[in-house]
Structures are given as C-alpha cells and as structure tokens.
C-alpha cells in the first residue's frame, strides 16, 4: 500500500509573536484554502481541517472549508481532523461529507473523534458525563448510515430512525471513516474490534509513545476476526520542514510555543514550552516532525518501521505561522520529503514480499 503524506490545520487565530499581527478570520479561511491548493499542486495525498468551537479558531465548520477546498483542488483527499462526533448529528455529518464527496469526485474522508477540546458539548447541549457513551452510539449510527439506506435505527441520545432515506450517497462505493485516537487503550481496542482504520495523535513525547496502543489495536482486530495486517494506521503529529535543521527549528519554535500557550485546550490553561524542551522534542527519538527534508523523511520512515503506519498527517504552522513560511514548508514536504519516503517504503515492501 503506498505511503500517504498530508497536512492538516486547525485554522487558529493567534497573534504573531514576532510582529504582533493578529490575522482576521477572513484572512485565515482564505489561507486555509490556499494551503490545500499548494498541497494538491506539490503532490501531497491528504488535506485535513480540525473542528473547534472557539473564537481563536476558524474551524467550527470543517465541512464548509473542505467543500471550498474541493473546488480548488484536483487530486488530494479531503478529511476532517477530527470531526467531534460525540457532539454532532451523524445524519448531518454524513450528508455534509457525502456532498463533499460528490464535489470532489470521491475524495472525502472522515476522521471521527471524541474531542480533546470539549467546548462543543455544552454549546450543543450535551453532558460531558456521557462523553464515552455519546461517541460509541454516534459512531454506530454513522457506520450504519454508511452501510445501508434506507435505515431503521434506535439509540439513547436521539430520536429513532424508521426507514429513513439519508442522502446523498457517496460518489463511489463508500466514504472512508477513520477513528482518531489519542493513546487511550480502550479507544484503540474498540476501534480494532470494529475493523476501522486508526489515526493516532502524537502531540509531544517519545516516538515510541503509542507502541502499546497499536499492539492492542491490532490484537483486538484479530480477535474480532479482522485481518489486522490490512488495517491502516496513521500518525498525526506537529512539524515543520525547513531548508536546514536549524532553520526548521528556529522558524517553528516561536509559533508552536505561542500556539501551545494560547490555543492548547481551554483558553487560559496553556502549556508553557521552553526552547530546550522543544529542541528535545525535535530529536530523532521524539515525536515532532521538524527538521530538514532529509530529517523529516528519516523520522517518517522510522514511524513506518515502528508502527507499520501507511499514512502521516503533519500539522504545520500551528500558532499562526505566516503564510509564506507555511507554504514553503508544504512545498518542501511534497517535493523533497514525500518522494524519499514513498520510494523507501515501496522498496521495503518489495523486499518483504
């Protein structure tokens, strides 16, 4: 299976720590579409938009941004990263992404998650006490909608559906549905039992952080009768591709540190990140995908060897990095990093065959 490389954004509205400039929502949404265009032009495989419901993000409606991106791109796959399914209506989620699938000629995907940012729960009238149960039920409904139409279904958190005609349908046979997992063993096990692909989020920490998570996922899949070797795993991590290692770290650090302080989880509860800690996270054994093209390619190949991942989605520009630097990194990822990784993964698979 070809190794896929992509990018994602949260569309955060963060004051530039170097210039003091604060982007407007209009500026950020236009920049988001431009990022998708450039990613498509340089041959990347996936473009994702995360969902957040706060005034320091513009991604409260990722499906609309992805629909706009569908009209400005030709080949790249378009995914949520993630859809906070616990506080969404799965019927509406399906309708929106099926529409994106039609607009894009079959390029839509959904990464469904529980949500590490929880502001959507009170906003839409859900109780955080039901956090896990909401996700389980709504994922069940989303998969049922994907699997058959019309649909009769009954659950706890919404009125039943009786012979419901849910349209439109996918442009092709189906829409891929991944589950976003932050490292929770229970989440990995339940995802494996369902036989769904898993998108692993690694914010900070060692590269090996998710080894047990992946092992549990594949073991649960095999026990449930799925071909565990055929299930896809993605690593989703922060990063930046610079001209050199020093250029990458110097460019990324002030913005990433600003984003961690201003945009990380609930407002006012930021995560202070010193430069030495950041540099430690950029070393070969740690999780950040930051460095020269050769360094980033090497780390992606290390993730492939460690976890058997077949996809990597990098969140570049977190913390309001200027568009010029952001687009330059996207171009390097597509033209310099991706060819190295794809060729080496293909060589490894030929050798293993």
C-alpha positions as CSV (number, residue, x, y, z in Angstrom):
1,X,0.0,0.0,0.0
2,X,1.5,3.4,-1.0
3,X,2.6,5.6,1.9
4,X,0.4,8.7,2.1
5,X,1.6,12.1,3.4
6,X,-0.6,15.0,4.1
7,X,-1.1,18.1,6.2
8,X,-3.8,19.4,8.5
9,X,-4.7,22.7,10.1
10,X,-6.9,23.9,13.0
11,X,-7.1,27.4,11.5
12,X,-6.2,29.0,14.7
13,X,-6.2,32.8,15.1
14,X,-3.1,33.5,17.0
15,X,-1.2,36.8,17.4
16,X,2.2,36.6,15.7
17,X,4.8,36.5,18.5
18,X,7.4,38.3,16.3
19,X,5.3,41.0,14.7
20,X,2.2,41.3,16.9
21,X,0.0,40.9,13.8
22,X,-3.3,39.2,14.5
23,X,-4.9,37.6,11.5
24,X,-8.6,38.2,10.8
25,X,-11.0,35.3,10.3
26,X,-11.3,36.2,6.7
27,X,-7.6,36.1,6.2
28,X,-7.3,32.7,7.9
29,X,-10.0,31.0,6.0
30,X,-8.6,32.2,2.7
31,X,-5.1,31.0,3.7
32,X,-6.6,27.6,4.6
33,X,-7.9,27.1,1.1
34,X,-4.5,28.3,-0.4
35,X,-2.8,25.7,1.8
36,X,-5.0,23.0,0.3
37,X,-4.2,24.2,-3.2
38,X,-0.5,24.1,-2.7
39,X,-0.6,20.7,-1.0
40,X,-2.5,19.4,-4.1
41,X,-0.1,21.0,-6.5
42,X,3.0,19.6,-4.9
43,X,1.6,16.1,-4.8
44,X,0.6,15.5,-1.2
45,X,-2.1,12.9,-0.5
46,X,-4.3,14.3,2.3
47,X,-5.6,17.7,3.5
48,X,-7.4,17.9,6.8
49,X,-9.2,20.6,8.8
50,X,-9.8,20.2,12.5
51,X,-13.0,21.1,14.3
52,X,-13.0,23.7,17.2
53,X,-15.8,25.9,18.5
54,X,-14.0,28.9,19.9
55,X,-13.2,32.4,18.7
56,X,-9.5,31.7,18.4
57,X,-10.1,29.1,15.7
58,X,-12.0,29.4,12.3
59,X,-12.6,25.7,12.0
60,X,-16.1,25.4,13.6
61,X,-17.4,24.1,10.2
62,X,-14.7,22.0,8.6
63,X,-17.1,20.6,6.1
64,X,-17.6,24.0,4.5
65,X,-13.8,24.7,4.3
66,X,-13.3,21.2,2.8
67,X,-16.1,21.9,0.3
68,X,-14.3,25.1,-0.7
69,X,-11.1,23.2,-1.0
70,X,-12.8,20.6,-3.2
71,X,-13.4,23.2,-5.8
72,X,-9.8,24.4,-5.8
73,X,-8.1,21.0,-5.8
74,X,-8.0,18.1,-8.2
75,X,-6.4,15.0,-6.6
76,X,-5.8,15.4,-2.8
77,X,-8.0,13.6,-0.3
78,X,-10.1,15.9,1.9
79,X,-10.7,14.9,5.6
80,X,-11.9,16.2,8.9
81,X,-9.2,16.0,11.5
82,X,-11.2,15.4,13.5
83,X,-15.0,15.5,13.4
84,X,-16.0,15.7,17.1
85,X,-18.7,13.1,16.5
86,X,-19.9,13.0,20.1
87,X,-21.5,16.4,19.8
88,X,-22.5,16.1,16.1
89,X,-25.6,14.6,14.5
90,X,-24.3,11.7,12.4
91,X,-27.0,12.1,9.9
92,X,-25.9,15.7,9.2
93,X,-22.2,14.6,9.2
94,X,-22.9,12.0,6.6
95,X,-24.9,14.4,4.4
96,X,-22.1,17.0,4.5
97,X,-19.3,14.7,3.7
98,X,-21.3,12.9,1.0
99,X,-21.8,16.3,-0.6
100,X,-18.0,16.9,-0.4
101,X,-17.5,13.5,-1.9
102,X,-19.7,14.5,-4.9
103,X,-18.0,17.9,-5.3
104,X,-14.5,16.3,-5.2
105,X,-15.3,13.2,-7.3
106,X,-14.8,10.8,-4.4
107,X,-12.1,12.4,-2.3
108,X,-13.9,12.9,1.0
109,X,-13.0,11.1,4.3
110,X,-14.0,11.4,7.9
111,X,-11.8,11.1,10.9
112,X,-14.2,10.7,13.8
113,X,-13.1,11.5,17.3
114,X,-14.3,12.0,20.9
115,X,-12.8,15.5,21.1
116,X,-9.9,16.6,23.3
117,X,-11.4,20.1,23.1
118,X,-14.8,19.9,24.8
119,X,-16.3,23.3,24.3
120,X,-18.8,21.8,21.7
121,X,-20.5,19.7,24.4
122,X,-22.2,22.5,26.4
123,X,-22.6,24.5,23.1
124,X,-24.8,21.8,21.6
125,X,-26.5,20.7,24.8
126,X,-24.5,17.5,25.6
127,X,-23.4,16.4,29.1
128,X,-19.7,15.5,29.5
129,X,-20.8,12.7,31.8
130,X,-21.9,11.0,28.6
131,X,-18.6,11.6,26.8
132,X,-17.8,7.9,26.0
133,X,-21.4,6.7,25.5
134,X,-22.1,9.5,23.1
135,X,-19.2,8.6,20.9
136,X,-20.0,4.9,20.8
137,X,-23.6,5.4,19.9
138,X,-22.9,8.1,17.3
139,X,-20.2,6.1,15.6
140,X,-22.5,3.2,15.5
141,X,-25.1,5.3,13.7
142,X,-22.6,6.9,11.3
143,X,-21.4,3.4,10.3
144,X,-25.0,2.3,9.9
145,X,-25.7,5.2,7.6
146,X,-22.7,4.4,5.5
147,X,-23.7,0.8,5.3
148,X,-27.3,0.9,4.2
149,X,-30.1,3.1,3.0
150,X,-33.0,3.5,3.9
151,X,-32.1,3.0,7.6
152,X,-34.0,1.9,10.7
153,X,-32.1,2.6,13.9
154,X,-32.7,3.2,17.5
155,X,-30.4,4.7,20.2
156,X,-30.4,6.5,23.5
157,X,-29.4,10.1,22.6
158,X,-31.5,10.9,19.6
159,X,-35.0,10.0,18.2
160,X,-35.1,6.7,16.3
161,X,-34.9,6.5,12.6
162,X,-37.5,4.5,10.8
163,X,-36.9,3.7,7.1
164,X,-35.0,7.0,6.9
165,X,-33.8,7.9,3.4
166,X,-30.4,9.6,4.1
167,X,-29.0,11.3,1.1
168,X,-26.9,12.0,-0.9
169,X,-24.9,8.8,-1.0
170,X,-21.2,8.6,-1.6
171,X,-19.8,9.4,-5.1
172,X,-18.1,6.0,-5.2
173,X,-18.6,2.8,-3.2
174,X,-18.1,4.3,0.2
175,X,-16.5,7.2,2.3
176,X,-13.6,6.1,4.4
177,X,-14.2,6.5,8.2
178,X,-11.2,6.6,10.4
179,X,-11.2,6.9,14.2
180,X,-9.0,9.4,15.9
181,X,-7.2,8.0,19.0
182,X,-5.0,10.0,21.4
183,X,-3.5,7.0,23.0
184,X,-6.3,5.6,25.1
185,X,-6.1,1.8,25.2
186,X,-9.9,1.5,25.4
187,X,-10.3,3.6,22.3
188,X,-7.7,1.6,20.4
189,X,-9.3,-1.7,21.4
190,X,-12.8,-0.6,20.4
191,X,-11.5,0.7,17.0
192,X,-9.7,-2.6,16.3
193,X,-12.9,-4.6,17.1
194,X,-14.8,-2.5,14.6
195,X,-12.1,-3.1,12.0
196,X,-11.7,0.7,11.3
197,X,-8.5,2.5,10.4
198,X,-6.9,4.4,13.3
199,X,-5.5,7.9,13.2
200,X,-3.0,8.3,16.1
201,X,-2.4,11.7,17.5
202,X,1.0,12.4,19.0
203,X,1.4,15.9,20.4
204,X,4.6,15.7,22.5
205,X,6.6,12.7,23.8
206,X,8.8,9.9,22.5
207,X,8.2,8.3,19.2
208,X,7.5,5.0,21.0
209,X,4.6,6.6,22.9
210,X,1.9,4.6,21.0
211,X,3.6,1.2,20.7
212,X,1.2,-0.5,23.2
213,X,-1.7,1.4,21.7
214,X,-1.0,-0.1,18.3
215,X,-0.4,-3.5,19.7
216,X,-3.8,-3.5,21.5
217,X,-5.5,-2.2,18.4
218,X,-4.2,-5.0,16.1
219,X,-4.8,-7.7,18.7
220,X,-8.4,-6.6,19.2
221,X,-8.9,-6.5,15.4
222,X,-7.5,-10.0,15.0
223,X,-9.6,-11.3,17.9
224,X,-12.7,-9.8,16.3
225,X,-11.9,-11.7,13.0
226,X,-10.5,-8.8,11.0
227,X,-7.2,-9.0,9.0
228,X,-5.1,-6.9,11.3
229,X,-2.3,-6.6,8.8
230,X,-4.7,-5.0,6.3
231,X,-5.9,-2.3,8.7
232,X,-4.4,1.1,8.2
233,X,-2.8,3.2,10.9
234,X,-1.9,6.9,10.6
235,X,0.3,9.1,12.7
236,X,-0.8,12.7,13.1
237,X,1.8,15.0,14.6
238,X,3.1,18.5,14.6
239,X,6.0,19.5,12.5
240,X,7.7,21.8,10.0
241,X,10.0,21.2,7.1
242,X,12.8,23.8,6.8
243,X,15.8,24.3,4.5
244,X,18.0,23.0,7.3
245,X,17.5,21.6,10.7
246,X,18.3,24.9,12.4
247,X,16.1,26.8,10.0
248,X,13.2,24.5,10.7
249,X,13.5,24.7,14.5
250,X,14.1,28.4,14.6
251,X,11.1,29.1,12.4
252,X,8.7,26.7,14.1
253,X,9.5,27.3,17.8
254,X,8.1,30.8,18.5
255,X,4.8,30.0,16.7
256,X,4.4,26.5,18.2
257,X,5.2,27.8,21.7
258,X,2.7,30.6,21.2
259,X,0.0,28.2,20.0
260,X,0.6,25.8,22.9
261,X,0.1,28.7,25.3
262,X,-2.8,30.4,23.6
263,X,-4.7,27.7,21.8
264,X,-3.9,24.5,23.6
265,X,-7.2,23.1,25.1
266,X,-9.2,25.5,27.1
267,X,-8.4,29.2,27.0
268,X,-6.3,30.3,29.9
269,X,-4.8,26.9,30.5
270,X,-2.0,26.9,28.1
271,X,1.1,24.8,28.1
272,X,4.4,26.7,28.5
273,X,7.1,25.3,26.2
274,X,10.7,26.3,26.7
275,X,13.2,26.2,23.8
276,X,15.3,23.4,25.3
277,X,12.2,21.3,25.8
278,X,11.1,22.0,22.2
279,X,14.6,21.1,20.9
280,X,14.5,17.8,22.8
281,X,11.1,17.0,21.1
282,X,12.8,17.6,17.7
283,X,15.5,14.9,18.2
284,X,15.3,11.6,16.3
285,X,13.7,9.7,19.2
286,X,11.0,12.3,19.9
287,X,7.7,12.9,18.3
288,X,7.9,16.3,16.5
289,X,8.4,16.0,12.7
290,X,10.6,19.1,12.4
291,X,13.9,19.5,10.6
292,X,15.4,19.4,7.1
293,X,13.7,17.4,4.4
294,X,16.1,14.6,5.0
295,X,15.5,14.6,8.8
296,X,11.7,14.6,8.4
297,X,11.9,11.9,5.8
298,X,14.0,9.8,8.1
299,X,11.6,10.3,11.0
300,X,8.6,9.3,8.9
301,X,10.4,6.2,7.8
302,X,11.1,5.5,11.5
303,X,7.4,5.8,12.3
304,X,6.7,3.4,9.4
305,X,9.1,0.8,10.8
306,X,7.9,1.3,14.4
307,X,4.2,1.2,13.9
308,X,3.6,0.0,10.4
309,X,1.8,3.3,9.6
310,X,0.8,3.8,6.0
311,X,-0.1,7.5,6.4
312,X,1.3,10.6,8.1
313,X,-0.6,13.9,8.5
314,X,1.5,16.8,9.7
315,X,0.1,19.9,11.4
316,X,2.4,22.6,10.2
317,X,2.0,26.3,11.1
318,X,0.4,25.8,14.5
319,X,0.4,29.0,16.4
320,X,-0.2,31.3,13.5
321,X,2.9,30.9,11.4
322,X,2.9,33.4,8.5
323,X,1.6,32.0,5.3
324,X,4.8,32.4,3.3
325,X,6.8,30.2,5.7
326,X,3.8,27.8,5.9
327,X,3.5,27.3,2.2
328,X,7.3,26.9,1.8
329,X,7.2,24.0,4.2
330,X,4.2,22.4,2.4
331,X,6.2,22.6,-0.8
332,X,9.2,21.0,0.7
333,X,7.1,18.3,2.2
334,X,5.6,17.5,-1.2
335,X,8.6,17.8,-3.5
336,X,11.5,16.8,-1.2
337,X,10.2,14.6,1.7
338,X,7.4,12.6,0.1
339,X,9.4,11.1,-2.8
340,X,12.1,9.9,-0.4
341,X,9.5,8.3,1.9
342,X,7.4,6.7,-0.8
343,X,10.4,5.2,-2.6
344,X,11.9,3.7,0.5
345,X,8.5,2.3,1.7
346,X,8.0,0.7,-1.7
347,X,11.5,-0.7,-1.6
348,X,10.9,-2.2,1.9
349,X,7.6,-3.8,0.8
350,X,9.2,-5.3,-2.3
351,X,11.9,-6.8,-0.1
352,X,9.4,-8.2,2.3
353,X,7.3,-9.8,-0.4
